[in-house]
Amino acid sequence: MLKKYVPMTETAFYILLSLNEPRHGYGIVKHVEEITAGRLRLGSGTVYGTLTKMQKDGVIVVFADEHRKTLYEITDIGKQLINEEIKRIKELYKNAAVYEEDFKR
């Protein structure tokens, strides 16, 4: 499963990052837009396609709230994956910071 998801697409990363609490699909879209300061606006087709794939892979679970709205929640597998991706991104950032000056002119 690790090789299938890491490295993650930006869409998958931000969807999982948004599931720090259970959210509806629209809530995920709005949260991603908010935390990226509007840089990333996910389309509903992209979000729901990714959520469906993640559900099939056991990365998230789906349930209905008291208003029968669909909520998405990250699983333990999903938490492991996002933690591995965060670790990978931290390494990228550390190395980028070390070598950044070499590429400035």
Helices and strands as residue ranges (DSSP letters): H 2-5, H 10-18, H 25-35, H 44-56, E 60-64, E 70-74, H 76-99, G 100-103
